[in-house]
């Protein structure tokens, strides 16, 4: 339960609706748990009206016989006939009233269910197991209809949104494995599966969106992480690779140290680079290096701009 709303007024409303149901059942001659009769003639008010109609009918028949025998006047005969017609109309009205009460009872019982649901809805529950990312209300605060009360995130399985270049549209399919990396764990890959592919390409970036589900049972991945993803394929293209030991990560920036000259002993300069997929012991370099650049790897300690290094042997960034 995320939030509990004040239930006092809704409890009163539920009591009122339940009382309305009991009132209608009483008018039908039913107790709180008695089943509703299928035949309206079984209702007490209809049975009473039917008995009065039968009695008036019998009296009307006797009056007709007495009138033929000239024992009563025309007025007395008319009065008996009028009473019979009135009793029959009362019986028909009782039948109609029973049908109206049955419809009213159904409406009242529906109102009770709605009131029960509204009362149950005062306890606002999370739609799925997860964690509270943000709480939007405080105790005692007035909450309007449709006002958000909390932001809940599900962390056992995360949905990654990937922007894939359009040239890979024929490669990426639902069920394709995906490998993602995050800055928090730069040397570790997390694997998932493509579950949805947007059929449209974004005109500005010429990419299409792919959604992948990444298992996260240990909760190390956090919603909102920026990720880098790789999707295996049989297509080949030229990429620039550098040894992963030559790439350092500091304060959100990837750096390498490049030799300034081609001699076996030279100083190094620091360069910021953009990295891509991790392949075995090498990193894809998207920007910051050129083919043929020689990068330095520290044997002991850390490198710094201007440091003199010796080739032993050198490892080039290669295509």
N, C-alpha and C positions, 0 to 999 in steps of 0.2 A: 504494500500500500504506500503510495507516494504522498497523498494528501487526503485528509478527511474533512469534508464540508459539514457545516452545522446541519444536523438532521431534524431539528425541532419542528419547523413548519411542515416539512414533508411527512413527519409522523402524524401530525394533526390531519393533514390531507388524506393520508391513508386511512385513518380512523373514520373520517367523514365518508369516504367512498365505501368502506365496509358497512357502515351503518345504512347507507343507501341501498345496498344489496339486501340486507336483512329486512328493510322496510318493504321492498318489492316482493320478497319471498313471503312476507307476512300477508300482503294483499292477495297473493295467490294461495294462501292457506298452507304454506310450506314452512317446515322448520329449517334451521341453518344448514343441515346436511341432507335434507330430503331430496330425492331426485325429481327433476322436472317432468311432470306427466306429459306423455306424447299426445293423449286424447284430451282436448279441452273440456269435454263433458265430465271428466273426473275431478275438475276443480270445484271447490265448494260453492263458490258464487254462481257458477253455471248450473250446478245441480239444484240450488235453491230456485233460480229463475226457471229451470225446467219444470220443477214441481209446481210452481205458481202458474206456469203456462198450462200444464196438464189440468190443474184444478179449474182454471178459468175456462178451459175448453169443455170440460165435463159440465160445468154450470151452463155454458152457452148451449150445449146440446139439450139439456133438460129444459132450458127456457124456450127453445124452439118447439119442443114437444108440447110444453104447456101452452104456448101461443096457439099451436094448431088445435089444441083442445079448448081454446078460448078461455083459459084460466088466468092468463096474465095479459097486460096491455102491451101495445106496440112499444111504448116507452121503456117498459121493463125488459123487453126483448132487445131493444137497441142498447140498453145499458150493459146487458150481459155480453153482447157482441163486442162492444167497445172495450170492456174489461179483458176479453180474450185477445183482441188485437194488441192492447197495451202490454199484456203479459208476454205475447209472442215477440213484440218489439224489444221488451226488456231482456228476453232470452237471447235474441240476436245481438243486442248490445253487450251482454255479458260475454258472449263468445268473442266479439271484437276486442273487448277490454282485456281478455285473457291473452290474445295474440299480441296486443300492445304491451302488456306487462312482461310477456316473455321476451320481446325485443328490448324492452327497458332493462330487464334483468341481464340480458347478454351485454348490453352497453355498460351497465354498472359494473359487471364482473370484469369487463375489459378495462374500465377506469381503475379498478382495484389493481390489476396487473401493471398498468402504467405507473400508478402511484408506488407500487412495490419496487418497480425497476428504478424509478427516480430516487427512492430511498436507498436502494443498493448502490446507485451511482454516486452517492455522496462519498463513498470510499473509492478514490481514483487510483487505479492499479496500473502498473507498468504493462504494456502490451506484450512484453517478452522479457526473459531473464537478462539482466544487464546491470549497469552501474549508472548512478546519477552524475551526469556531467555538469549540470547547472540547475539550481532551484530558483524558480521565478517568483515565488510567493512566500510570505511569512505568516506566522500564526496571528490570527485576528484580522487579517487583511481581507477587504471586500474583493471578491473575484467575479468578474463579468463572464457572461456566456462566451465560449470559444477562447477564453484567455488561456495561454499556455501556462502550466504550473511547474513544469520541469522538462529538462532535456535529458533523455535516457539514451545511452549508447550500449550496443551489444558488442562485447569484446572477445567472445570465444571464437568468432569467425568474422573477419573483416571483409568489406567489399572495396576492392581497389579499382579506381577509375584510371584507365590508361589512354593516352593519346598516341595512336599508332599512325605512322605515315601511310598515305593512301597506296603506295606501291606494295605494301604488305597485305593488301586486302584479300588477295587470293591465298594467302598462307594461314592467316588467323581464322580459326573455326571454333565453334562451341566445343568445349572439352579439351582444347589445346592446353598443355601445361605451361605455367608461367613461373618465372623465378624473379623475385623482387628483393631489393636491398634498400636499407634505410641508413641514414647518417649515424643513428644511435648505435648500430651494429655494422660497421663498414665491412667487416671481414666475414660476415655471415649472410647466407641466402635463405629466403623464406619461399616456399613453393606453394602454388595454388593452381586453380583451373579456371579457364575462361568460361563464363556462364551466359554472357550476353554481348552481342555485337550491334552497335548502332548502324543502321543501314545507310545513314547519310554522312557525307563528308563535310566538315567545317570549311567554308570557303576561304576564310582568312588564313588558316594554318595548314590547310590541305591534309588534315588528319581526321580520323574517325575514332569515336570513343569505344573502348572495350572495357567490360566489367569482369573482374576475376574475384573469386572467393579465396581468401587466404586463411587457413586454419590458424588459430591463435589461442590455443588452450591455456598456455602459460601466461598469457596477458602481456607479453613483452611489447608487442606492437600496440601503438596508441592511435586511436582515431585522429585523423588530421596530419599524420606523418607524411612528409614528402618522400616519395619512393622513386627508385629507378628500376625498371623492369626489363627483362629479356625473354623473348619467346623463341624457342628453337625452330629452325626451318632448314630446308635443303638448299635455299638460295645462298649465293656467295656474293660478297662485295668487298672492296678493298677497305680495310680499316687500319688505324694506327694503334699499335700495342706497345706498352712499356711494362717492365717488371713491376709487380705490385710493391716490392720492397723499395723501389725508387720513388714511390708516391707517398707523401705524408699528408695527413689530414689534421688541420689545426683551425679551430674557431670557425668551423663551417666552410673552410676553403681547402681545396686540394692543391698541393704544391709539388714541384720537382726541382732538382738542381741540375742544370745543364752545363757541360764543359764549354768554356769560351773558345778554346783552340783545339786543334787536332793532334797536338803533341801528347805524349804519354803522361806528362805532368802539366797540369793546368789548373787555374782557378775556376770556380763555378759561380753561376748566377742563378738567382731564384726566379721561378716562373709559376704563375698561377695557371692551373689547367682545369678543364672540364672533363670528367671521366664518364664512361658509359658502362657497358657490361663487364663483369669479371669473368675471365676465361682462364681456367686453371690457375697458374701463378702470374697471370698478366692482366692488366687493366686496359680497356679500350680508352684511348685519348680522343676526345671529341674536338678539343680546341686547346691551344697553348703550345703544342709541339709540332714539328715538321719531320717528315721522313728523313732519316740520317742524323738527327740530333742525338748526341750522346748524353745519357743521363748518369748521374752518380748515385751510388748506394753506399751508405755509411757502414763501415765495418764495426767501428766503435764510436759511441757518442752520437751527437747530432751534427748534421751539416748546417752551414750558414753561408750567406752570400759572401763571396770573396775567399772562401776556404780553398786551400790548395789540395788537390787530390792526385792520386797516382793510379794509373790504369793497371788492373790486376785480375783478369783482363777486362776491357770495357764491354758493356752491353748496350748496344744501340737500340733506340726505339725503332722498330721495324714495321714494314708493311707486310 
